[in-house]
Amino acid sequence: MLTQLVCAARPSRVSDALPVSVPAELAKAQELAALPDGAWLALDKQALRLFDAKGKQLAKLPMRAKHLDTRSHAQGALAIVLDADTQRALPILVDLKAGTLHAQAAFPMPTFAVETICLYRDAQQLDYLFLVGKDGLSEQWVMQGDLRKLVRKLALPAQAKHCRSDDHTHTLFVSESNLGLWAYGADPEGAAAIGQHQPLILRAPFGGLRGGAGALAVLPGGVAVLDAKGENLHLLRQHQGTWQALPVQRLAYKHEIDQISLRQDASGIQLLLRDETAKSWHVRRPAWQHSAATQQRAQSLPIVIVAPQVQTDPVARYGDAADDPAIWVHANDTSLSRVMGTNKKQGLLVYDLQGKQRQLLESGRLNNVDLRQNLQFAQQTYDLAVATQRDENSLVLFEIAANGEVTESARIATDLDKIYGTCLYQPVTGGLEVFVNDKDGRFQQIRIERSAQGFTGRVVRRFKVDSQPEGCVADDRNARLFLGEEKRGVWQASAKAESDPALSMILPVAENLKADVEGMAIYYGAKHDYLIVSSQGDSTYLVLDAQAPYRLRGKFSIGINLAAGIDGSSETDGLDVSSANFGGKFSRGMLVVQDGNKRLPDGPQNFKYVAWSDIARALQLPD
């Protein structure tokens, strides 16, 4: 997480010793962008122009635009500008080999006044556009080819005038002209939610800025920002999650500086500073060293990205509502299978494999759900789902008919005070047992029984962890229980009611597993079984062998399926997995996860379906 600066460094004067290296032909440019092989993009009042390293103009696009930003591209560069008349953002493909500029499909007309724009490229190599508007009205869009889709709406500083994104740290920097520089999470599905913004440097008396923040440029491992008057340059460096202010550089120029741009070469970085009054660019090469803190640590697993194939209809309540799914497999036609999901503000939802909602059972505030099929009670066979009901601190039992129709069957009271998570266990000897926990760490193992009066339950074992648990899963084949203590890690124990519930830690919260530890499920493969765990703190998922020594096989995140219009998944609570052949892309089974932040566009939470074959391929998992 970004940490606020607590002090401002003292100013030092910057000399004019370095020679100017910007070609004279670019002197009147209002904005500059350095390109590969020494080429330049220059934006002035009449056009966007492409120059070679010697200052020869190669191409020109007439326009009246502002807010030039660029990213690398296979042909040279992708540029973006804001049309000053229409307020539409216009992408431009820069072909360095051909020396040409090609305008791409413009973004739609915004519904608010745009103050600034900037680009961001995520780990999937998807390009995004931030439209930062007046009074804080802002949006994030994604683009691919001619596709333009709204990802989410944002609330950013009301007086924002400049923005830039750091693709490596997934950070959006926004300068507020009358206050200071802010950092936000740029990744719409990233661990740093947009609400977790941090002030990096503020105006006096809160910090060392004079009047507020002006133009900025992203540096390797940091950021450079001008004060509102363009008289001082502030360099901020990120080190091990905190921000450090280097000595303030007082700009000893005759006029104020209003723009800043970055150029890198083999010898280091150069800052290009625009003097609007003199119509010239100054070049500074600051002493800049950055740490490798932004790089992935060696002991941390690499994160691969898989895309969801299906998403469900959203739940009918905004906020933290959807929580936990469970997969029911149709006995005769797996294409008619169902996914059940809890809505913590409403009840149980039932979806088909296309993600369409088929049922809503308004059973109250349900938290976790799990199910088992082909259960034998008194010579009758049942498919049962069990969910925790938080208002009553009870278990709600649902019967699932052969056609997938779900009905509430019974409620079993518990003596827990704050019922929370649950998972089911089907012993090889038959029957059904429920593991259920309380927020205070207590667990109960309840055996489900049936009589003429219906389903009942009795406690057959009790045990406890030291802090709040939630997710758990039972391995029926091997009589093992895996449970998550949210802030500490994943434990395993015997699932047998008559056994001593001795817990042993198999995966602690550390570099790879980030609290909270949430949903768990077991994939039963032809030769290998895998435990899947939701690492909510960094919006990823871990795959372990479900047998000792519980080898950690890999780590993945769920990204955007832009072609299907499905956003990624983040801050996942519950999940479930099945190895059943559901046909098509799900022929090797599927993983269903709760999505904590619905994007593309914003909306109530939902669930995402991921093909197991995509996960297995990405992590090179044997069957």
LUMNU-478099 format. One record per residue (C-alpha): residue in one letter; z, y, x. Coordinates in steps of 0.2 Angstrom, whole numbers, plus 2048, in hexadecimal, padded with zeros to 3 digits. Layout:
# LUMNU-478099
AZYX...
# end
This chain:
# LUMNU-478099
M800800800L7FC812806T80C81B80BQ80E82E809L80F839819V82084081BC81C84E827A80D85882EA808859840R80886A849P7F887384BS7EE87385BR7DE87E85FV7CD875860S7C287C86DD7AF87F86DA7AC87587CL7A1867875P78E86B873V78686B862S77B85B860V77485E84EP762862850A75E87484CE75387083EL762869834A76C879837K76A880825A76E86F81DQ77D871810E78185E813L77D852820A77E83F822A77B836833L770827831P76C81883DD76181B84CG76682D84DA75D83283CW76483F830L76584381EA76685581AL76985D809D76686F807K76387A7F8Q7518747F5A7508627FAL757853802R74E850813L74D84281FF74C846832D74A83B841A75683C850K74B84B858G74C855848K73A851842Q73A85182FL733840828A735842815K73B84E808L74184C7F6P74185D7EDM75185F7E3R76086A7E0A76F85F7E4K77F85D7ECH78D8507F2L7828457FED78A835802T78282580AR78481380ES77A807819H76B7FE811A75F7F0817Q7517FD818G75C80B820A768813814L76D816802A7718287FEI7788307EEV7788427E8L77D84B7D9D76F8557D0A7768667CED76C86A7BET76E8597B4Q77F8537BCR7778427BEA77A8387CDL76A8337D6P7698247E3I75C8267F0L7558187FBV75281D80DD745813816L748817828K73980C82EA72D814823G735825824T736827811L74282C803H7418237F2A74A8297E3Q75281B7D9A75781A7C7A7638287C3F7748257BBP77782A7A9M77C83C7A5P78F83D7A6T799842797F7A484E7A2A7A185B7AFV7A08537C0E7A885B7CFT7A484F7DDI79D83D7E0C79E8307EDL79981E7F1Y7A480E7F3R79E7FD7F9D7A97EE7F5A7AC7DD7FDQ79E7D67F3Q7927E37FAL7907EB7E9D78E7FE7E9Y7988097DDL79881B7D9F7A78267D5L7A48357CAV7B28407CCG7B384D7BEK7BC85D7B9D7CD85B7B2G7CF84A7B9L7C28417AES7BA8357BAE7B08257BAQ7AB8167C5W79A80E7C3V7918007CCM77F7FF7D0Q7737F17D5G7607F47D5D75D7FF7C6L76D7F87BDR77B8057BAK78B8007B1L79B8097AEV7A97FF7B6R7B880A7B1K7BF81B7ADL7CB8237B8A7D88317B8L7D683B7C8P7DC84C7CEA7D885A7C3Q7D28657D1A7C88587DBK7BA85F7E5H7B68527F2C7B783F7F3R7B38317FFS7B681E800D7BC81380ED7B380280BH7BE7F9817T7CE7FD810H7C77FF7FET7CF8117FDL7C88207F3F7CD8307FAV7CD83F7EFS7D18517F5E7D985D7E8S7D486F7EDN7E58767E8L7F18687EDG7EC85B7FAL7E484A7FEW7E683B7F3A7E38287F6Y7DE81C7E8G7D880A7E7A7C580A7E7D7C37F87E2P7C47F67CFE7CB7E57D1G7D57E87E1A7E87E67E4A7EA7F97E5A7E87FE7D3I7E28107CFG7F38157C9Q7FA8117DAH7F48217E1Q7FC8297F1P7FD83B7F7L7F783B80AI7FA84D80EL7FE85C803R7FE86F804A80E878809P81C877805F819865802G80E862812G80486B81FL7F486F815R7F0881813G7EC884801G7E68727FDA7D9866803G7C6868806A7B885E80CL7BC84D814A7B483F81EV7BA82D820L7BD828832P7BF816839G7D1812834G7D582482DV7CE833825A7CB84582AV7CD85481DL7CC86681ED7D8872816A7D287C807K7CE88B812G7C488181EE7CF88782DN7D8877832L7D3865835H7DF858831L7DD846838L7E783882FR7E8827836Q7ED81782DH7F880B837Q8007FB830G80080281ET806813822W7FD824825Q80082E835A7FB840837L7F4845847P7F685784EV7ED863843Q7DD86A84BR7DB87D848L7C9881846A7C5890851Y7B5895849K7B08A6842H7AD8A0831E7B5893825I7AF881826D7AA87A815Q7A3869819I7A785A824S79C84B828L79E83C834R792836841Q79682784CD78D82185CA79181686BS79D823872G7A7825863I7A8831854Q7A2842851L7A784E843L79A85983CL7A1869835R79787682BD79988882CE79188E81CT7918A1821A78889E832K77D89082BS781885839W78A87483DH79787284BV79A862853R7AB85B858R7B084B861P7C284985DA7CD83D867W7CE82F85BQ7D581D85CH7D881284ES7E280284CA7DC7F2846A7E87F2837T7DA7F382BQ7D37E3831Q7D87D282AR7E67CB833A7E27BB83DQ7EF7B0834S7E87B5823L7DB7AA81BP7CA7B2818I7C77B6806V7B77B07FEI7B07B77EEV7AA7AD7DFA7A37B47CFP7A97B07BDQ79C7A87B2V7A37AC7A1Q7B07B879AT7B97B778AD7BA7C477CP7C87D0780V7D97CE778A7DD7D9769R7EB7E3772Y7EA7F0780G7F57EF78FD7FD7E0797A7F97D4789A7EF7C478FD7F97B979AD7F67A679BP7E779A797A7E6787794I7D677C793W7D476F785V7C6763788H7BC75C779A7BD749778N7AB746774D7A1756778T7A8760786S79D76F781L7A9771772S7B877377DR7C478177BV7CE78D785M7DF79377EG7E77A3785T7F77AC781N7F87BE77BK8097C477FK8087D1771Q8017C6763G7FF7B3765L7F37A676AL7E17A876CV7D479A76CY7C379C774D7B3792776L7AA78F787Q7A079E784G7AF7A9783K7AE7AC771Q7BF7AD767R7C079F75AQ7D27A1754L7E17AC755L7F27A5751E7FE7B474FS80D7AA755G8167B975DR8187BE770L8127AE779N8137AE78BN80D79E794V80478F78CD80077E792L7F876F789R7F775C78BQ7EB750782N7EC73E77BL7FF73E779Q80672F770F814732763A819724757Q80871C758Q7FF72C755T7F4736762Y7F6749764D7EF75776EL7FD764770A7FF775778V81077D77BA81379077DT82279A781Q8277A6773R8317B577BD8387BD76BE8417AD766N8437A5777S83B795770L82C789773V81E789767L814779765F80277975FE7F876A759I7E676A75FA7DA760753A7CB756759N7C0764755G7CA77175FE7D2779750V7E477F755T7F3780749E80578474CS81077474AA82277874FR82E783758I83C77D763A84A788767T85178A779D86279177FL85879C78CD85B7AE78BK84A7B5792I83E7A6790Y82F7A979BG82379B7A3T81F78A79EC81577A7A3L81376979CY8167587A4Q80F74779DP8197397A6V80F7297A9T81B72079DG81572C78FG81C73A785L81C74C789E829757792V82976A794F82F7747A3V83478579DN83D7937A7D8477A37A4K8457B37AED8567B07B6G84F7A17BFR8557937B3F84A7847B0Q84B7787A2Q8427677A0I84076378DR83A753786I830754777E833747769R82C744758S83473E748A83073F736Q836751736G82A756743F82B75A756T83C75E75EG842760770R85175C77AV85676278CV855753799R85775D7A9R85C76F7AFF85A7777C0K8597897C7V8507947D3D8577A47DBS84C7B17D3Q83F7B37C5P8327A57C3E8247A37B7G8157987BBC8167867BDV80B7767BCA80F7637BCD8057567C4D8067487B8R7FE73B7C3N80A73E7D1A81A7437C7R81B7547D1L8207657CBF8197757D3L8227857CEG8207977D4E82F7A37D8E8267B37D6K82C7BC7E5R82F7AD7F1G8227A07EFV81C78F7E8W8297807E7Q82676E7E4A8327617DDS8327517D3A82D7527C1K8377437BCA8467487B1E85173B7B9S84E7427CAD85874E7D4P84E75F7D3A84F7627E5L8427707E9S8387727F9M82D7817FDI81B77D800L81378F800P81E79E803V81A7B07FFA8137B680FE8027BB817N7F77B180BL8027B07FBK8067C17F4A8147C47E7D8147C17D9V8117AF7D9E8097AC7C8G7FE79E7C0M7FC78D7C6A7F077E7C2I7EB76D7C9Y7D87687CBY7D67557CBG7C77517D5A7BF7417D9K7C873E7E9H7D274E7ECD7DE7587E1Y7E176A7E3L7EF7767DEI7E87887D9V7F57967DAS7F27A87D4S7F87B57E2Q7FA7C47D7G7FF7D07E4D7ED7D07ECS7E37CA7DDT7DE7BA7E5Y7E07A77E3L7E579A7EFV7E07887EFL7EB77A7F7D7EB7687F8A7F57617E9Q7FC7547F5A808756804P80775E810Y7FF76A804R7F277180FL7EB78280BR7D9780808G7D3792805K7D57A27FCF7C97AB7F0S7C77B97E5I7BD7BB7D5G7B07C97D6I7A37D07CBN7957C77C3L78A7D67C0A77B7CD7B9A7867C67ABG78F7D67A9I7A07CE7ADD7AD7D77B7G7B87CF7C4S7CA7C97C2S7DA7D17C9E7ED7D07C7T7EB7BF7BFD7FA7B87B6G7F67A77AFL7E879B7B3D7E27897AFV7D577D7B6S7CC76E7B1S7C17617BAA7B875C7AAN7A575D7A9F7A276B79DG79076B7A0G7847787A9K78D7837B6F79D77B7B1S7987697B4R7A67677C2G7B37707B7M7B97827B6L7C778D7BAV7CD7997ACV7D77A87B2Q7DF7B77A9D7D87C87AEG7E57D57B0N7D87E47B0K7C97E37A5R7BB7ED7ADL7A87F07AAP7AD7F97A0D7C07FB79DG7C77F178FP7D57E6789Q7D97D7794N7D07C7793F7CD7B679CK7BF7B17A9Y7B77A07ABV7B279B7BDA7A878C7C1W7B17807CCS7A177C7D6D7A178E7DBI7B378E7E2A7B077D7EAR7A07837F3A7A87937F9L7B778B800Q7AE77B805L7B97707FCP7B675D7FBD7B57557EA
# end
